[in-house]
Amino acid sequence: MRKKNKKILLQTPKGMHDILPSDEKWYDRIYKAFRKISEFYGFKKISTPILEYAFLFEKGIGEATDIIEKEMYFVKTKGDDLLALRPEGTAPVMRAYFEHGFNKLSQPQKFYYFGPFFRHENPQAGRFRQFHQLGFEIIGGKSDSIYDAEIISLSSELIKELKISNLLININSIGCQTCRPKYIKKLEEYYKHNSSKVCKTCNLRIKRNPLRVLDCKDDKCQDIKKNAPNIIDSLCISCRNHFKEVLEYLDELNISYNLDQNLVRGLDYYSRTVFELEVEGLGSEIGSLGGGGRYDYLSQLLGENQVSALGAGLGIERLIYVMKAQQVKLPEKQGKKVFIIHLGDLAKRKTLLIMQKLYDAGVSFVETQDKESLKAQLRSANKVQADLALIIGQKEVFDNTVIIRDMHSGLQETIPLNKLTEGIKKYIKNI
């Protein structure tokens, strides 16, 4: 006796999601605002592959980070190459910077990107296993504090452009290769003394990736974390001056910020300035919208010469979540709607020519090919709030004409098909 085939479950895998037509307008709004700001400030778009060699992230992000240990999607090829679905955008941009000789051009080089990324983490509000992210990167040139302020300013400007309110900018400095080891030693001693009072994860992190203990969200660890040594007190003179200048630039721009001594970010390549963006009142729901900082040592981790670099990344789904929560209204599409009505098979064939004429003239239109009666099609035109209806029947086909009907007044006239564009524009001007 044959077993019945198991019913196929038609749904997305856990943590993945469809972007439906009703959602695309939000992504489109964010991308347009992001591109406008990026290109105005001299950034050039770059698109890197979704798949990269896994070592690019293992070396760049850090093997003892949550992303590498728990969240990466690995792909092994038939040739035994180990690839990974990209979990973030900075390391691939740095790879492209060297591979394509951008390091030999005038410095710094400014890039922006927008696309899908992948992390196997616990799905929650605005957070998916396949998510979309936008980013700014400045690579090369001097390690000048003005670029830190520029990246933060651009991120803030984008939030403002998207009409998101109550932005909070948390900022810190985690020092450089000179002063950070001294601070880490103090941190290790402090947590070793308090090992019985913190969670197992913190006891593990203090041995493998000490700065990450400051990122712990376990309630048990909060009092210990609050009294941990302050990294700002351990900065060398160079890092201290750099951070001071960044804050002075932000003050000059009237950008408010909050000094957060526990902010370290979750990637090993960061140095000096780090920052995160969140929205007041929604932090517990959505976490941060994104963040970034300086990563002057990433190129060395990847086996290249040291270059100054910094950037920021923001999650698109999180931005959309906040925009919807704050009831941000999307800009209405420009232009009047024209609805094409056909009566009979001959007229139906003619609609393709009409659509082509409307497209060439830059006039938006709506049509439905599966309704036959004039009454049904006029009802559809009213539902989409069309301003004009173009009606073509058998008589109009033979006469090479079309009827233009004003859906507001009910007035209509017949015009030659070759005068369609001029006729429509006349009506639209008077509506």
C-alpha positions in Angstrom: 0.0 0.0 0.0 1.5 3.4 -1.1 1.9 6.0 1.6 0.3 9.4 0.9 2.7 12.1 -0.1 3.4 14.5 2.7 1.7 17.8 2.1 4.1 20.6 1.1 4.1 23.5 3.6 3.9 26.6 1.5 5.6 29.2 3.7 8.9 30.9 4.1 11.6 29.4 6.4 11.8 30.7 9.9 13.3 34.2 10.0 12.8 34.8 6.3 10.1 37.0 4.9 8.5 38.0 1.6 8.5 41.7 0.7 5.0 42.1 -0.6 3.9 44.8 -3.1 2.4 46.8 -0.2 5.8 46.7 1.6 8.0 47.6 -1.4 7.0 51.3 -1.2 8.7 51.5 2.2 11.9 50.0 0.9 11.7 52.3 -2.1 11.2 55.3 0.1 14.3 54.5 2.3 16.5 53.7 -0.7 15.6 57.0 -2.5 16.4 59.0 0.6 19.6 57.1 1.2 20.8 57.4 -2.4 20.0 61.1 -2.4 22.1 61.8 0.7 24.9 59.5 -0.3 25.5 60.9 -3.7 25.1 64.5 -2.6 28.0 63.9 -0.2 30.2 62.2 -2.8 29.6 58.5 -2.0 29.6 56.0 -4.9 27.4 52.9 -4.9 29.1 49.5 -4.6 27.4 46.1 -4.7 29.3 43.1 -3.4 28.3 39.4 -3.8 25.9 37.8 -1.4 28.4 34.9 -1.1 32.0 35.6 0.1 34.8 33.3 1.3 34.1 32.5 4.9 37.6 33.5 6.1 36.9 37.1 5.1 34.4 37.4 8.0 36.3 35.1 10.3 39.4 37.2 10.1 37.6 40.6 9.8 34.7 40.2 12.3 36.6 38.0 14.8 36.3 34.3 15.4 35.1 34.8 19.0 32.1 36.9 18.1 28.5 35.8 18.1 28.2 36.3 14.4 30.9 33.8 13.6 30.2 31.3 16.4 26.4 31.2 16.1 24.9 33.3 13.2 26.8 32.6 10.0 25.3 30.6 7.1 28.1 28.5 5.5 28.1 27.0 2.0 30.6 24.3 1.0 31.1 24.1 -2.8 31.9 21.0 -4.8 35.5 22.2 -5.0 35.6 22.3 -1.1 35.7 26.1 -0.9 34.0 27.3 2.3 31.8 30.3 1.5 29.4 32.2 3.7 26.2 34.3 3.1 27.4 37.8 4.0 26.3 38.7 7.6 27.5 42.3 7.2 28.8 44.8 4.6 32.0 46.3 5.8 34.5 43.5 5.3 33.3 42.8 1.7 33.7 46.5 0.8 37.2 46.5 2.3 38.0 43.4 0.2 36.7 45.1 -2.9 38.7 48.3 -2.1 42.0 46.3 -2.3 41.0 43.8 -5.0 40.0 46.5 -7.5 42.8 49.0 -6.8 40.8 51.7 -5.0 43.8 52.0 -2.7 45.8 53.4 -5.6 43.4 56.2 -6.3 43.0 59.5 -4.5 42.0 59.1 -0.9 39.7 58.7 0.9 37.3 56.6 -1.2 33.6 56.9 -0.2 31.1 54.0 -0.9 27.5 53.3 -0.1 25.6 50.0 -0.4 22.1 48.6 0.0 21.1 45.0 0.0 20.2 41.7 1.7 22.3 40.1 4.5 22.0 36.9 6.5 22.3 36.0 10.2 20.9 32.9 12.0 19.6 34.7 15.0 16.4 34.7 17.0 13.7 36.5 14.9 11.9 39.3 16.6 10.4 42.7 15.9 12.2 44.2 12.9 14.8 41.5 13.0 15.0 38.6 10.4 17.5 36.0 9.4 17.4 37.5 5.9 17.4 41.2 6.4 18.3 44.3 4.4 20.9 46.9 5.3 22.2 50.1 4.0 25.7 51.4 4.8 28.2 54.3 4.3 31.9 53.5 4.2 34.9 55.9 4.0 38.2 54.1 3.4 41.7 55.6 3.0 43.3 58.9 3.8 44.0 60.3 7.3 42.4 59.0 10.5 40.8 62.4 10.8 38.0 62.9 13.4 36.0 65.0 10.9 35.1 61.8 9.1 33.8 60.3 12.2 31.5 63.3 12.6 30.5 63.1 8.9 29.4 59.5 9.2 27.3 60.2 12.3 25.9 63.3 10.7 24.9 61.5 7.5 23.2 58.8 9.6 21.3 61.4 11.5 20.4 63.2 8.3 18.9 60.1 6.9 16.8 59.5 10.0 15.6 63.1 9.7 14.8 62.7 5.9 12.7 59.6 6.8 10.7 61.7 9.2 11.7 59.5 12.2 11.6 61.4 15.5 13.1 61.0 18.9 16.5 59.8 17.7 19.1 58.9 20.3 22.8 58.7 19.4 24.9 56.7 21.9 28.7 57.2 21.4 31.9 55.9 22.9 35.6 55.4 22.2 37.2 52.0 22.6 40.7 53.2 22.0 43.5 51.8 19.8 46.1 49.0 19.8 48.2 51.1 22.2 45.8 51.9 25.0 43.1 49.2 24.7 45.3 46.3 26.0 45.8 48.2 29.2 42.1 48.8 29.6 41.3 45.1 28.9 43.7 44.0 31.6 41.9 46.2 34.1 38.5 44.8 32.9 39.8 41.2 33.2 40.9 41.8 36.7 37.7 43.4 37.7 35.5 40.6 36.2 37.8 37.9 37.7 37.2 39.4 41.1 33.4 39.4 40.4 33.2 36.1 38.5 30.6 34.6 40.9 28.3 37.6 40.4 28.0 37.5 36.6 26.5 35.1 34.1 28.3 32.1 32.4 28.5 34.0 29.1 30.4 36.9 30.7 32.8 34.5 32.4 33.4 32.9 29.0 33.7 36.3 27.2 36.1 37.8 29.6 38.6 35.0 28.6 37.9 35.0 24.8 36.7 38.5 23.9 36.8 40.7 27.0 35.1 43.9 25.6 32.0 41.9 24.9 31.1 41.6 28.6 30.1 45.3 28.4 27.4 44.3 25.9 25.7 41.8 28.2 22.0 42.2 28.6 21.5 39.7 31.5 19.9 41.4 34.5 22.3 39.6 36.8 25.3 41.4 35.3 24.0 45.0 35.1 25.2 46.3 38.5 28.7 44.7 37.9 28.8 46.2 34.4 27.7 49.7 35.7 30.7 49.8 38.0 33.2 48.4 35.6 36.3 50.4 34.8 35.6 53.3 32.4 37.4 52.9 29.1 37.5 56.7 28.5 39.8 56.9 31.6 42.3 54.5 29.9 42.5 56.2 26.5 46.0 57.3 25.3 46.5 61.0 24.6 46.0 60.5 20.8 42.7 58.6 21.3 41.5 61.1 23.9 42.2 64.1 21.5 40.5 62.2 18.6 37.4 61.5 20.6 37.3 65.1 22.0 37.4 66.5 18.4 34.6 64.2 17.3 32.4 65.5 20.0 33.3 69.1 19.2 32.3 68.5 15.6 29.0 67.1 16.7 28.4 70.1 19.0 29.2 72.4 16.0 26.5 70.5 14.1 24.0 70.7 17.0 23.8 66.9 17.0 22.8 65.6 20.5 24.5 62.5 21.8 24.8 60.4 24.9 28.2 59.2 26.2 27.8 55.5 26.8 30.9 53.9 28.4 29.6 50.4 27.9 29.1 50.7 24.1 31.6 48.5 22.3 29.6 47.1 19.3 29.7 43.4 18.4 32.5 43.2 15.9 36.3 42.9 16.6 37.4 45.3 13.8 36.3 48.5 15.6 38.7 51.0 17.1 38.3 54.4 18.6 34.9 55.9 17.8 31.8 53.6 18.0 28.2 54.7 18.0 24.6 53.4 17.8 21.3 54.9 16.8 18.1 54.1 18.6 14.7 55.7 19.0 13.5 56.9 22.3 10.5 54.8 23.5 11.2 51.9 21.0 14.6 50.7 22.2 13.2 47.8 24.1 11.1 46.7 21.1 13.4 47.1 18.3 16.9 47.6 19.7 19.2 49.9 17.8 18.4 51.1 14.2 22.1 50.5 13.4 25.4 52.0 14.2 29.0 52.0 13.2 32.4 53.5 14.0 36.0 53.5 13.0 37.9 50.3 11.9 41.4 51.4 11.2 42.8 47.8 11.7 40.4 45.8 9.5 42.8 45.9 6.5 45.6 44.5 8.7 43.3 41.7 9.9 42.8 40.8 6.2 46.5 40.8 5.5 46.8 44.2 3.8 48.5 47.4 4.7 46.8 49.5 7.4 44.4 52.1 6.0 42.1 54.5 7.9 38.5 53.5 7.6 35.1 54.0 9.2 31.4 53.5 8.4 27.9 52.9 9.5 25.1 50.4 8.8 21.4 50.7 9.4 18.7 47.9 9.2 16.0 48.6 6.7 13.4 46.4 8.4 14.0 48.2 11.7 13.7 51.6 10.0 10.4 50.5 8.5 9.2 49.2 11.9 9.8 52.6 13.5 8.3 54.5 10.6 5.1 52.5 10.9 5.1 52.8 14.7 5.4 56.6 14.4 2.8 56.7 11.7 5.1 58.3 9.2 3.3 59.0 5.9 4.9 58.2 2.7 5.0 60.8 0.0 2.1 60.4 -2.4 2.9 59.5 -6.0 2.9 62.4 -8.4 0.7 62.4 -11.5 -3.0 61.8 -12.3 -4.3 58.3 -12.8 -5.6 57.3 -16.3 -7.7 54.2 -16.6 -7.9 52.3 -19.9 -11.2 50.8 -20.8 -11.7 48.5 -23.8 -14.9 47.1 -25.3 -14.3 43.9 -27.4 -11.4 41.9 -28.7 -10.3 44.4 -31.4 -10.2 47.2 -28.8 -8.4 45.0 -26.3 -5.6 44.6 -28.9 -5.4 48.4 -29.3 -4.8 48.9 -25.6 -1.2 47.8 -25.8 -0.5 50.7 -28.3 -2.3 53.1 -25.9 -0.2 51.9 -23.0 3.0 52.4 -25.0 2.0 56.0 -25.9 1.2 56.7 -22.2 4.5 55.3 -21.1 6.4 57.4 -23.7 4.6 60.5 -22.4 5.3 59.7 -18.8 1.6 59.4 -17.9 0.7 56.8 -15.2 -2.1 54.5 -16.0 -4.2 51.6 -14.7 -5.9 48.9 -16.8 -7.7 45.6 -16.3 -7.9 43.1 -19.2 -10.4 40.6 -17.6 -13.5 42.8 -17.4 -15.7 43.1 -20.5 -18.6 45.5 -19.8 -18.3 49.3 -19.8 -20.1 49.5 -16.5 -17.8 47.1 -14.7 -14.7 48.8 -16.0 -16.0 52.3 -15.0 -16.6 50.9 -11.5 -12.9 49.7 -11.4 -11.8 53.2 -12.6 -13.8 54.8 -9.7 -12.3 52.3 -7.2 -8.7 53.4 -8.0 -9.8 57.1 -8.1 -8.8 57.6 -11.7 -9.0 61.1 -13.0 -9.5 60.1 -16.6 -10.8 57.1 -18.5 -9.7 56.3 -22.0 -12.5 54.3 -23.7 -11.9 52.4 -26.9 -14.6 50.3 -28.6 -15.1 48.7 -32.1 -16.1 52.1 -33.6 -13.0 53.9 -32.2 -10.8 51.1 -33.6 -12.1 51.6 -37.1 -12.0 55.4 -36.8 -8.5 55.3 -35.2 -9.9 57.5 -32.3 -10.2 57.2 -28.5 -12.8 58.7 -26.0 -11.4 60.7 -23.1 -13.8 60.8 -20.2 -13.4 63.2 -17.2 -14.2 60.9 -14.2 -15.0 63.9 -12.0 -17.4 65.8 -14.3 -18.5 63.0 -16.6 -17.7 65.1 -19.7 -16.1 63.3 -22.5 -14.8 63.9 -26.1 -13.5 61.8 -28.9 -10.0 62.6 -30.2 -7.7 61.1 -32.9 -5.4 58.4 -31.5 -2.3 60.2 -32.7 -3.4 63.3 -30.6 -3.8 61.2 -27.4 -0.9 62.6 -25.5 -1.8 66.2 -26.1 -5.4 65.5 -25.2 -4.6 63.8 -21.9 -2.2 66.5 -20.9 -4.8 69.2 -21.6 -7.3 67.4 -19.3 -4.8 66.7 -16.6 -3.8 70.4 -16.5 -7.4 71.4 -15.9 -8.2 68.8 -13.2 
